[in-house]
Amino acid sequence: MTNSDRDFDIVLQGATGFTGRLAAKELMARAPAGLRVAVAGRNEAKVAALAAQLGVPGIVADGLDPKAMAALAARTRVALTCAGPFALYGDELVAACASAGTHYADLTGELPWLGRIIERHHKACTESGTALVPCSGFDSVPTDIAVHSMAAELDSLGQYPSRVRGFFRIRGGLNGGTLHSGLALGESGEMAFQNPGEDTPPSQGSEPEPAVFPIPSQARWAAPFLMAPVNEWNARRSSALLGEVGGAYPFRYTEHLSERRWHRAKFMSGLLTLSGALLASAAGRSLLRTFGPKPGEGPSEKSIAEGFARLILIAGDLDEPVMTRQWNWSGDPSNLITIRCLVQTGLALANGEASRGGVLTPVAALGSNLKRRLLESGAVTTSGE
C-alpha cells in the first residue's frame, strides 16, 4: 500500500484524553472538506463515544502495542498524537511511522526522549522523506516560528545582532497530562537539561545571564522560564538544520519570562526552583500527584478561553534594540494554543507542505508555511517596531 492509497489523511492518537478531546474538536473545525480524519485511543468505549460525537471513524489502539501502532501508521498519511508522557507512550508510534513512511507530529517537550528518537530515526527518515515533527505544540511552535521570522527579517535588512532574546507573558492553567509528563521525567532522573544531539551545541563564549535582570526598553524584568530549555533547543536545532541549506541564524537566542516588577520576577525565579525540587524528589512528586490535576483533567472552558501568551523578541541590546517584534496568542498555552499549533502542523503535513524528511523542528519541516497557517486561522497576531 502506498501513502496515497491509505484509509485516512490524519489519525489523531490519544484523542480521548483532556488535550486529545480539545485537539479532536479543533481538527474537525479546521479540516478542509474531504479530509479523511479518524480518532484513536486505547479505551474502546471512549473512542466509540468520541467518534460518534464527531461523526468520524474510531480506532482502538494502545500506544504500548507495537502491532497496533504499526497497523495505525499503515492506515494514515499523517499521525498526530496527544498521548504522553511520550517517553512512556511514544516510542512505538514513532517507530511505526518511520517504518511506514507516515508523517508524524506530537506535543512533547521531553528533551531526553527527543535525543533518543533523533538517534534512532533521523537518518532513515531523511532518506525516505518522512517528516517526524515532535514539539509541535506550545513547546515549541510559538518560539520556533517567531525566531525564524525575525532571522529572515533581520537578514533582509542586513542587520546581524549577536543576541536575540524572547520574553513570554502567559496566563493559563495546568492539565493532568502536562503534569504527569513532568512527573515521568522526574522519576526517570532526566529532569536536568540535556542537549539531545551533537548538531545543536550551546553557544560558545557566552556568559550566562543572571536569573533576574531588567529589560529597559520594556520597563519590565526578566525571570527564568520553565520551558526555555526546550524552546531554546528547538531554535538552535532549527538553525542547525536550516544551516544545511545556508539558513543558519547568526545570533544566540535565549528565552525568559517577562514580569512588571522586580519582586514578581524574583518570586517566579524561586517558584521555578521549588518546582524543579518537587519534581526531582519522591516526596515532592507524591505531593504533586495528590494535589495536582489527574490525567484527563484540566482547566475549565472559561479559564482556557481567557488564557493567553505574549512573546516579545528583542534583537540586540535591551536598552536600544535593533528590532522588536511581538506575537500575541489567544487562549490557554497548555491547552488551546498547543492544540492549535498541533492541528495546523498536521494539516500542513497532510497537504504535502513538508520540505524534507527527518526528525525535524516545525520550522525545519515546514518553513514559513506553519506561520502563515496560524496567522490565517487567527491563532496569533503580530506587531512590531
C-alpha positions as CSV (number, residue, x, y, z in Angstrom):
1,M,0.0,0.0,0.0
2,T,1.4,3.4,-1.0
3,N,1.0,6.5,1.1
4,S,-1.7,7.9,-1.2
5,D,-3.7,4.7,-1.0
6,R,-4.3,4.8,2.7
7,D,-7.6,4.9,4.5
8,F,-7.1,8.3,6.2
9,D,-5.3,11.5,5.8
10,I,-4.9,12.2,9.5
11,V,-5.4,10.0,12.6
12,L,-5.3,11.6,16.0
13,Q,-4.0,9.2,18.6
14,G,-4.7,9.8,22.3
15,A,-7.9,11.6,21.2
16,T,-9.9,10.7,24.3
17,G,-7.7,12.5,26.9
18,F,-8.3,16.0,28.1
19,T,-5.9,17.6,25.5
20,G,-6.8,15.0,22.9
21,R,-10.5,15.9,23.0
22,L,-9.6,19.6,22.5
23,A,-7.4,18.6,19.6
24,A,-10.1,16.5,18.0
25,K,-12.6,19.3,18.2
26,E,-10.1,21.8,16.7
27,L,-9.1,19.3,14.0
28,M,-12.7,18.9,12.9
29,A,-13.3,22.6,12.9
30,R,-10.2,23.3,10.8
31,A,-10.1,20.3,8.4
32,P,-10.9,21.2,4.8
33,A,-13.8,19.4,3.1
34,G,-13.0,15.9,2.1
35,L,-10.1,15.4,4.5
36,R,-10.4,11.9,5.9
37,V,-9.9,12.0,9.7
38,A,-10.1,9.3,12.4
39,V,-9.7,9.4,16.1
40,A,-7.8,6.7,18.1
41,G,-7.1,5.7,21.7
42,R,-6.8,2.6,23.9
43,N,-10.2,2.7,25.6
44,E,-12.8,1.2,23.3
45,A,-15.9,2.8,24.9
46,K,-14.3,6.3,25.0
47,V,-13.1,6.0,21.4
48,A,-16.5,4.9,20.2
49,A,-18.3,7.8,22.0
50,L,-15.9,10.4,20.7
51,A,-16.0,9.0,17.2
52,A,-19.8,9.1,17.2
53,Q,-19.9,12.6,18.6
54,L,-17.6,13.9,15.8
55,G,-19.0,11.7,13.1
56,V,-15.7,10.1,12.1
57,P,-14.2,6.6,12.3
58,G,-12.7,5.4,15.6
59,I,-9.6,3.2,16.0
60,V,-8.9,1.3,19.2
61,A,-5.1,1.3,19.5
62,D,-2.9,1.0,22.6
63,G,0.3,3.1,22.3
64,L,2.3,0.4,24.0
65,D,1.3,-2.3,21.5
66,P,3.8,-2.4,18.5
67,K,1.3,-4.2,16.3
68,A,-1.5,-1.8,17.0
69,M,0.8,1.2,16.2
70,A,2.1,-0.4,13.1
71,A,-1.5,-1.0,11.9
72,L,-2.5,2.6,12.7
73,A,0.6,4.0,10.9
74,A,-0.1,1.9,7.8
75,R,-3.6,3.3,7.5
76,T,-2.9,7.0,7.6
77,R,-0.8,9.6,5.7
78,V,-0.3,11.6,8.9
79,A,-0.4,10.6,12.6
80,L,-0.9,13.2,15.3
81,T,-0.6,12.3,18.9
82,C,-1.5,13.8,22.3
83,A,-0.7,10.5,24.2
84,G,2.0,11.5,26.6
85,P,4.2,11.2,28.5
86,F,6.0,10.5,25.2
87,A,9.0,8.8,26.8
88,L,6.5,6.2,28.1
89,Y,3.9,6.0,25.3
90,G,5.6,7.5,22.2
91,D,8.2,5.1,21.0
92,E,6.1,2.5,19.2
93,L,4.1,5.1,17.2
94,V,7.2,7.0,16.2
95,A,8.9,3.8,15.1
96,A,5.8,2.7,13.2
97,C,5.6,6.0,11.4
98,A,9.2,5.9,10.5
99,S,8.9,2.4,9.1
100,A,5.6,3.1,7.2
101,G,6.6,6.5,5.7
102,T,3.9,8.2,7.7
103,H,4.4,11.9,8.7
104,Y,4.1,12.5,12.4
105,A,3.7,15.3,14.9
106,D,3.2,15.5,18.7
107,L,3.1,17.8,21.7
108,T,6.3,16.6,23.5
109,G,8.7,18.9,25.4
110,E,10.7,15.9,26.7
111,L,14.3,16.6,25.7
112,P,16.0,13.3,26.7
113,W,13.4,11.4,24.7
114,L,13.9,13.7,21.7
115,G,17.6,12.8,21.7
116,R,16.7,9.1,21.5
117,I,14.3,9.4,18.6
118,I,16.7,11.6,16.7
119,E,19.4,8.9,17.1
120,R,17.1,6.1,16.1
121,H,15.1,7.6,13.2
122,H,16.6,10.8,11.8
123,K,18.9,9.3,9.2
124,A,16.3,6.8,7.9
125,C,13.6,9.4,7.7
126,T,15.8,11.9,6.0
127,E,16.5,9.3,3.3
128,S,12.8,8.3,3.0
129,G,11.4,11.8,3.1
130,T,9.3,11.1,6.1
131,A,8.8,14.1,8.4
132,L,8.6,13.4,12.1
133,V,7.9,16.7,13.9
134,P,7.9,16.5,17.7
135,C,7.5,19.7,19.7
136,S,4.6,20.8,17.6
137,G,2.6,22.4,20.4
138,F,3.2,25.4,22.7
139,D,6.6,23.7,23.0
140,S,7.9,24.9,20.7
141,V,5.9,26.3,17.7
142,P,5.5,29.9,19.0
143,T,9.2,30.3,19.7
144,D,10.3,28.4,16.5
145,I,8.2,30.5,14.1
146,A,9.0,33.8,15.8
147,V,12.7,33.3,15.8
148,H,12.7,32.1,12.2
149,S,10.6,35.1,11.2
150,M,12.9,37.6,12.9
151,A,16.0,35.9,11.5
152,A,14.6,36.3,8.0
153,E,13.6,39.9,8.6
154,L,17.0,40.9,10.1
155,D,18.7,39.2,7.1
156,S,16.6,41.1,4.6
157,L,17.6,44.4,6.3
158,G,21.3,43.4,6.5
159,Q,21.3,43.6,10.3
160,Y,23.1,40.8,12.3
161,P,22.9,41.3,16.0
162,S,24.7,38.7,18.1
163,R,21.8,38.2,20.5
164,V,18.0,37.8,20.3
165,R,16.1,37.3,23.5
166,G,12.5,36.2,23.8
167,F,10.3,37.3,26.7
168,F,7.0,35.5,27.5
169,R,4.0,36.8,29.4
170,I,1.5,34.0,29.9
171,R,-1.8,33.2,31.7
172,G,-3.2,29.7,31.8
173,G,-3.8,26.5,33.7
174,L,-2.2,23.1,34.1
175,N,-3.7,19.9,32.8
176,G,-3.1,16.4,34.1
177,G,-1.2,15.2,31.1
178,T,1.3,18.0,31.2
179,L,1.9,17.5,35.0
180,H,2.3,13.7,34.5
181,S,4.9,14.2,31.7
182,G,6.9,16.3,34.2
183,L,6.4,13.6,36.9
184,A,7.6,10.9,34.5
185,L,10.8,13.0,33.7
186,G,11.4,13.4,37.5
187,E,11.0,9.6,38.1
188,S,13.4,8.8,35.3
189,G,16.1,11.1,36.7
190,E,16.1,13.2,33.5
191,M,14.8,16.5,34.8
192,A,18.1,18.2,34.3
193,F,18.5,19.8,30.9
194,Q,20.3,17.7,28.4
195,N,21.3,18.8,24.9
196,P,20.0,15.9,22.7
197,G,22.2,15.9,19.7
198,E,25.7,17.0,18.8
199,D,24.3,19.2,16.0
200,T,22.9,21.7,18.5
201,P,25.7,22.7,20.8
202,P,25.1,25.6,23.2
203,S,26.7,28.9,22.1
204,Q,30.3,29.1,22.9
205,G,31.9,32.0,24.7
206,S,28.6,33.5,26.0
207,E,28.3,34.4,29.6
208,P,25.2,33.0,31.3
209,E,22.7,35.6,32.1
210,P,21.5,36.2,35.7
211,A,18.2,34.7,36.8
212,V,16.6,38.1,37.1
213,F,17.6,41.2,35.1
214,P,16.0,44.4,33.8
215,I,14.5,44.8,30.3
216,P,15.0,48.6,29.9
217,S,13.2,49.0,26.6
218,Q,10.1,47.3,28.0
219,A,10.3,48.8,31.5
220,R,10.0,45.2,32.8
221,W,12.0,42.5,34.5
222,A,13.1,39.1,33.2
223,A,12.8,35.9,35.1
224,P,13.6,32.2,34.3
225,F,11.0,30.4,32.1
226,L,10.2,26.8,32.7
227,M,10.1,25.9,29.0
228,A,13.1,27.9,28.0
229,P,15.4,24.9,27.7
230,V,13.1,23.2,25.2
231,N,12.3,26.3,23.2
232,E,16.0,27.4,23.0
233,W,17.0,23.9,22.0
234,N,14.4,23.9,19.2
235,A,15.6,27.3,18.0
236,R,19.2,26.1,17.9
237,R,18.3,22.9,16.1
238,S,16.2,24.8,13.5
239,S,19.3,26.9,12.9
240,A,21.5,23.8,12.6
241,L,19.1,22.1,10.2
242,L,18.5,25.2,8.1
243,G,22.2,25.8,8.1
244,E,22.5,22.7,5.9
245,V,20.9,24.8,3.2
246,G,22.5,28.1,4.1
247,G,19.9,29.4,6.5
248,A,21.6,29.2,9.9
249,Y,20.8,32.0,12.4
250,P,23.8,34.4,13.1
251,F,22.7,35.1,16.6
252,R,22.3,33.4,20.0
253,Y,18.7,33.0,21.3
254,T,17.7,32.9,24.9
255,E,14.3,32.9,26.5
256,H,12.7,34.3,29.7
257,L,9.5,35.3,31.5
258,S,8.6,39.0,31.5
259,E,7.3,40.5,34.7
260,R,6.3,44.0,35.5
261,R,8.1,44.3,38.9
262,W,11.4,43.1,40.3
263,H,9.9,41.3,43.3
264,R,7.5,39.4,41.0
265,A,10.4,38.3,38.8
266,K,12.3,37.1,42.0
267,F,9.2,35.2,43.1
268,M,8.9,33.4,39.8
269,S,12.6,32.5,39.9
270,G,12.1,31.0,43.3
271,L,8.9,29.2,42.2
272,L,10.7,27.6,39.3
273,T,13.5,26.4,41.7
274,L,10.9,24.9,44.0
275,S,9.0,23.2,41.1
276,G,12.2,21.6,40.0
277,A,13.0,20.4,43.5
278,L,9.5,18.9,43.9
279,L,9.7,17.0,40.6
280,A,13.2,15.7,41.4
281,S,12.2,14.2,44.8
282,A,9.9,11.3,45.5
283,A,8.1,13.2,48.3
284,G,7.6,16.2,46.0
285,R,6.2,14.1,43.3
286,S,3.8,12.5,45.7
287,L,2.5,15.9,46.8
288,L,2.0,17.0,43.1
289,R,0.1,13.7,42.4
290,T,-2.1,14.3,45.4
291,F,-2.9,17.9,44.9
292,G,-2.4,18.4,41.1
293,P,-4.8,17.6,38.3
294,K,-5.2,14.0,37.3
295,P,-4.7,12.6,33.8
296,G,-7.8,13.6,31.8
297,E,-8.4,16.7,33.9
298,G,-7.7,20.3,33.1
299,P,-8.9,23.9,33.4
300,S,-12.5,25.0,32.8
301,E,-13.6,26.2,29.3
302,K,-13.8,29.7,30.7
303,S,-10.2,29.5,32.0
304,I,-9.0,28.1,28.7
305,A,-10.7,30.9,26.7
306,E,-9.3,33.6,29.0
307,G,-5.7,32.5,28.8
308,F,-3.0,34.0,26.5
309,A,0.6,34.1,25.7
310,R,2.6,37.2,24.5
311,L,6.1,36.6,23.1
312,I,8.3,39.7,22.6
313,L,11.5,39.1,20.7
314,I,14.2,41.8,21.1
315,A,17.2,41.8,18.8
316,G,20.4,43.4,20.0
317,D,20.8,45.5,23.2
318,L,17.9,45.5,25.6
319,D,18.1,49.3,26.1
320,E,18.3,50.2,22.4
321,P,17.1,47.2,20.4
322,V,17.8,46.8,16.7
323,M,14.4,45.2,16.3
324,T,11.4,44.3,18.5
325,R,8.5,42.1,17.4
326,Q,5.5,40.9,19.4
327,W,3.5,37.7,18.9
328,N,0.0,37.7,20.5
329,W,-1.5,34.2,21.1
330,S,-5.1,33.8,22.4
331,G,-6.2,31.0,24.7
332,D,-4.6,28.9,27.4
333,P,-1.0,28.0,26.4
334,S,-1.0,24.4,27.6
335,N,-4.5,23.6,26.3
336,L,-5.8,25.8,23.5
337,I,-2.6,27.3,21.9
338,T,-0.9,23.9,22.0
339,I,-3.6,22.1,20.1
340,R,-4.0,24.9,17.5
341,C,-0.3,24.5,16.8
342,L,-0.5,20.7,16.6
343,V,-3.6,20.8,14.3
344,Q,-2.1,23.3,11.9
345,T,1.1,21.2,11.8
346,G,-0.9,18.2,10.9
347,L,-2.9,19.9,8.2
348,A,0.3,21.2,6.7
349,L,1.8,17.8,6.6
350,A,-1.4,16.3,5.1
351,N,-1.3,19.0,2.4
352,G,2.2,18.0,1.4
353,E,3.9,21.1,2.7
354,A,6.9,19.3,4.4
355,S,10.1,20.3,2.5
356,R,12.2,17.4,3.7
357,G,12.3,14.2,5.9
358,G,13.9,13.5,9.2
359,V,13.2,14.1,12.9
360,L,12.7,17.9,12.5
361,T,11.7,21.0,14.2
362,P,8.4,22.6,12.9
363,V,10.3,25.3,11.1
364,A,12.8,22.9,9.5
365,A,9.9,20.8,8.3
366,L,7.5,23.4,7.1
367,G,9.4,26.7,6.7
368,S,7.1,29.7,6.8
369,N,4.0,27.6,5.9
370,L,3.1,27.0,9.6
371,K,3.4,30.7,10.5
372,R,1.1,31.5,7.6
373,R,-1.4,29.0,8.6
374,L,-1.5,30.1,12.2
375,L,-1.8,33.8,11.2
376,E,-4.6,33.0,8.7
377,S,-6.5,30.9,11.3
378,G,-6.5,33.8,13.8
379,A,-4.5,31.8,16.4
380,V,-1.8,34.5,16.5
381,T,-1.3,38.1,15.5
382,T,1.9,40.1,15.3
383,S,3.1,43.6,15.8
384,G,6.5,45.3,15.9
385,E,8.5,48.4,15.8
